[in-house]
Amino acid sequence: MNLIKPSVVAFALSMAAQVTYAQNLPPLKVGMMLPYSGTFAALGNAIDNGFQLYVKELGGKIGGREITYVKVDDESEPSKATDNINKLIKRDNVDVVIGTVHSGVAMAMAKVAKDTGTMLIIPNAGADAITGPLCAKNIFRSSFTNGQPGYAMGEVAAKKGYKTAMTITWKYAAGEESVKGFQESFEKGGGKILKELTLPFPGVEFQALLTEVAAAKPDVVYSFFAGGGAVKFVKDYAAAGLNKTIPLVGPGFLTDGTLEAQGESAQGMLTSLHYGDNLNTKRDNEFRLAYAKQYRLQPDVYAVQGYDAAQMLAIGLKATNGDITKKDEFAKAVTAAKIDSPRGPFTISRAHNPVQDFYLRQVVGKENKVIGIASKSLADAGRGCNLQ
C-alpha cells in the first residue's frame, strides 16, 4: 500500500488554503496616477500600456486577485500632486498606486505614501530622495534614480577623451540630479564642467543657451530633456549647426519615444539608458511582439518600466497570497527576486531601486541601437536611506 506522507498532505492543504484565501479577497484596486495630457502624455500612456500588458499575460489577475483601475491625470503638476494621491487613497480606497513620470510630482506622492503606508510603485520618476531619505518598505521603483543614466554617460564621455563639457536641462529635480550624476563620473575621469545651463520647466526657448554653447566651444554637451521638450531641443541644436562640431549626448530620455519627431536631427547621437531597441534577446523579442500586437506601437523604455512595475507587484503579491497589507513579506520577496525584464535581468537594492546595466546607444534611423555597455550593474547609492 502507498502511504502519503503527512508533510505532503499538509503542504497540499496549505496551498489550497492560500489559493482560496486569494480568491476570497476583493478585486485589487490599482490607482494609476500618470500624465495623460501635456508634455509627458506619451510617456504616461506607454507606462499604462506596459503595466496592463503584463496583467493581461497573467490572465487579468495578480496574486490571485482581479484588478480594477482608477486613473488620474497628474498633469505633471507638483502643486496638485498631494490632493490627487490623497483622493486615490482616501476617496477611491486604492490598494496600490502606480506613478509617476515627473520627479516633483513623485516626491509629493512618496511623502503621502510613506505617511499613510500605501503601497507605491514608481515606474519612471527618478528623484534621488525617493530611494534616499524618503525610502520606505512600501515604496519601490521599477526605473532608475536620476543620477544613474547621467553617471553612465559621464563615464563614456571621459573614456572618449572629452576634457570639457557644458550641461543643459530644465531647472527641476530630474534635470539637476541627472546633471549631477554626469558631473560626478565625468570629473572623476578627468573632465571639467565649464557651465551648467538651465531653463524653467517646461520651457522650450533654447536659443540663448545655444548661443552660450557656441561661444564657449566645449568638447561635449550633456543634456537632459524628455517628451516634447527633447524633440525641440535636439532639433534646435541641429538647426544651430552645433551637432557638426560639438557632440550632444544625454540620458536615453533625450531620444526615447521622440525619434520619429526628431528625424535627421538626432542621427548619430549617443545616449545611455537601461534599455535599447535592438537587445535581440528572447525575452525582449517576445515582449516587443506582444506589445506591438496589443497596441499597434513599438514599445520604449517607459513601456518596459510600466511592465516591470506590474512584475514587481506580482512578485510581492505572490509571496503574500494576494494580501498587500503584508508589507514586510512583500518587500522581502521583491528585494530577493531577480526580475526577468525585457531590459535584461535586474535586482532591487535595499533602498528599493533597480541595480541594472546601462547600455550605450546610438541613434541609427528610427532606433536607439545598443552598441555596448556604458556601466555594468550600476546601483544607486541610496544615500540617506536607513532600510535594512
Summary of the structure (lengths in Angstrom):
residues: 388
radius of gyration: 21.7
end to end distance: 51.0
largest distance: 90.8
contacts: 1436
relative contact order: 0.14
helix: 46%
strand: 21%
